[in-house]
Amino acid sequence: MYWDRDVRERRYRQSQARQARLSAARAKGTHTKQEWKILHDLFGRCVCCGISYDMLVGGTATKDHIEPIVVGGCDCVGNLQPVCRHCNSEGVGDDFREATLPGWQTIYLHRLGAYF
C-alpha cells in the first residue's frame, strides 16, 4: 500500500534527522557512562518532582537535556539532569539540580575524582 510506504519513509526521515541532531550534539560535548552514573546516583531521585528512583519503573531516571538537543544543546554531563519519565515527557526545560542539592557540583567533582 502507498500509505504504508509513506509512513515508513516519514519515520525513516525522522530517524535520520534525530541521528543528525544527536551527532551534532555529541560533537559539541559528550559524557561517559561513569559520569552519568555518578550524576544519577548523586541525586537518588527525580530532580524535578522528587520521586525516588525506587518508585520508578526500572528503578532508574532518564537523562534530561537542560538545553534540548533539538535547539542546539550538547550531550555533555553538564547539560544533563536525572528526571523521571513523566517529568522528561513534560519538557520542564529548567535546571533543577542546584535547587535539589545545593553545591552538587563540588560533590560531583569529588566523586568523579575518586574514580580517576
MOVENUR-V479658 format. One record per residue. N is the residue number from 1. RES is the residue in three letters. PHI is phi in whole degrees, -180 to 180 (* if undefined). PSI is psi in whole degrees, -180 to 180 (NA if undefined). Layout:
n = [N N]
res = [RES RES]
phi = [PHI PHI]
psi = [PSI PSI]
This chain:
n = [1 2 3 4 5 6 7 8 9 10 11 12 13 14 15 16 17 18 19 20 21 22 23 24 25 26 27 28 29 30 31 32 33 34 35 36 37 38 39 40 41 42 43 44 45 46 47 48 49 50 51 52 53 54 55 56 57 58 59 60 61 62 63 64 65 66 67 68 69 70 71 72 73 74 75 76 77 78 79 80 81 82 83 84 85 86 87 88 89 90 91 92 93 94 95 96 97 98 99 100 101 102 103 104 105 106 107 108 109 110 111 112 113 114 115 116]
res = [MET TYR TRP ASP ARG ASP VAL ARG GLU ARG ARG TYR ARG GLN SER GLN ALA ARG GLN ALA ARG LEU SER ALA ALA ARG ALA LYS GLY THR HIS THR LYS GLN GLU TRP LYS ILE LEU HIS ASP LEU PHE GLY ARG CYS VAL CYS CYS GLY ILE SER TYR ASP MET LEU VAL GLY GLY THR ALA THR LYS ASP HIS ILE GLU PRO ILE VAL VAL GLY GLY CYS ASP CYS VAL GLY ASN LEU GLN PRO VAL CYS ARG HIS CYS ASN SER GLU GLY VAL GLY ASP ASP PHE ARG GLU ALA THR LEU PRO GLY TRP GLN THR ILE TYR LEU HIS ARG LEU GLY ALA TYR PHE]
phi = [* -66 -59 -61 -65 -62 -64 -61 -66 -64 -64 -64 -62 -63 -63 -65 -65 -64 -63 -66 -64 -66 -63 -64 -65 -71 -68 -78 168 -141 -137 -94 -62 -65 -62 -65 -60 -63 -63 -58 -71 -59 -86 74 -161 -62 -73 -89 -102 87 -69 -69 -58 -58 -88 -89 -62 86 67 -145 -91 -101 -86 -105 -83 -61 -98 -56 -60 -64 -108 105 -71 -92 -105 -81 -64 -68 -106 -114 -145 -82 -135 -74 -62 -62 -64 -65 -73 -74 65 -57 75 -112 -96 -102 -62 -67 -67 -76 -143 -56 77 -59 -62 -64 -64 -59 -64 -62 -68 -64 -64 -69 -88 -117]
psi = [148 -39 -46 -42 -41 -42 -46 -42 -42 -43 -38 -46 -41 -42 -43 -40 -41 -43 -38 -43 -42 -40 -42 -40 -41 -27 -30 -29 149 179 158 166 -38 -42 -43 -42 -43 -46 -45 -51 -28 -43 -43 2 165 126 -14 -58 -15 5 136 147 -31 -29 -8 149 126 -11 25 155 166 163 120 122 117 -50 109 145 -36 -22 16 9 156 173 23 160 -26 -15 11 149 145 122 160 164 -37 -51 -37 -39 -23 -19 54 -41 4 161 111 2 -48 -38 -34 -41 89 135 21 -32 -42 -45 -44 -49 -37 -47 -37 -41 -29 -23 -21 NA]
